[in-house]
Amino acid sequence: MSEERVESVKHALRQLVVDPRASATVDRSEATVRRGEAAVEDVREAARFADADGFAELERAVGAAERHGRPDVVARGNTVLDAVDAYRAAASDHFRHGHEGLMSSEPVLPEETT
């Protein structure tokens, strides 16, 4: 049985003895993580997710999953957040002064980096 499946079974068993509101919180967290996963796969989804403040929501979802003992959801959410951080770093580096532009081999001018 996969580690993710084991965690899902543990989660289901815990839900039999815990407050149903906690289950709803974890379900919302998992849904947010799924939307984040879709966002890193498709640029249009990423734009919609970002416009809806999805990355901040994802950070909150990871925290909620951690508080409710869902390491599988935490790991998936952190994978998405790590990918977003890597994309942001790459974009930031790409548009620094002296880097070659996207459409030509001409360097990016200082006034184009602000």
N, C-alpha and C positions, 0 to 999 in steps of 0.2 A: 504494500500500500504506500502510495506516495506521501511525502511529508505534508503536502498541501491537503490531501485527503484526510490524513490523521488529524490535522488541525481543524478541519471542517467538522469531523465527527466529535472532537472534543468540544468545539463550540456548540454544536447541537445539544450535547449532553448538559453543558453548563446552562443553556437556555431553559432547560426543564426546571431548574431550581433558582433562577434569578428573576429579577424584575423585568417584565416585558418591555418597559421603557428603555432598558439597556439594550435589549435586542433590536429595538427600532433604531437606536443610535448607531449601533454597529452595522445594521443593514444600510442606513444612509451613508455611513462611511465607506462601506464596500461599493455602493453604487457610485459614489464620487470617485473612488479609485478606478473603477471601470471606465468612467468618462475620461479620466486623466490618461489612462492607457490608450484609449481611442484617440485622444488629442495628440499624443506623440507619434501616432501612426499616420496622421493625415493633417496637412497644414490648414485646411479649412476648419476641421474640428478643433485644432489648436487655437485658431483665431476666435472661434465661438466660445471655447472654454475660457480663454484669456479675457474676452469681453465680459463674460459673466462672473469675473473674479474667481474663476475656478481654481487657480493655483493657490490662492490664499485659502479657499475652501478645502482644497486637497491637504494642505498643511494641517488644518484643524481636524480633518478626517483621520489623518495618520495619528495625531495625538489621541483622538477618541478611541481608535482601534487599539492603541497601545494601552490606554487605561482599562480597556475592557478585555484584555488578554487575547488579542487576535494578531499574533506575530506574522501570520500569512498576509493579512491585509496591510500591516505596517511595512513589510518587506516590499510588497508590490507598489505601495504608495511611494516609498522612498526611492524605488527604481525610477518611477516617473519623475519625481522631483530632481533626482540626480541627472536625468537626461535633459530636463529643462535647464538646469544650471549649466550643463555642458554646452547647450545650444546658445545660451546667453553669453557665455564666455567666448565662444567662437565668433558670435556676431560682434561683440565688443572689440575683439582683436582684429576682426576683418576691417572695421571702419576706423582704425587708428591712422594717424597721419603717416604718410609714407608707404602705406600698403597699396598694392595695385588695385584698381577699381574692378568692379564686376564685369563691366561691358568692354573694357579695353585694357591695354597694358599700361595705361597712363596712371601715375601715382595719384592717390587720393590727396587732395589739397587740404590744408588745415581748416579752411572755412567749410569744407564738406564734412567735417568730423564732429560738428557741434549740433 
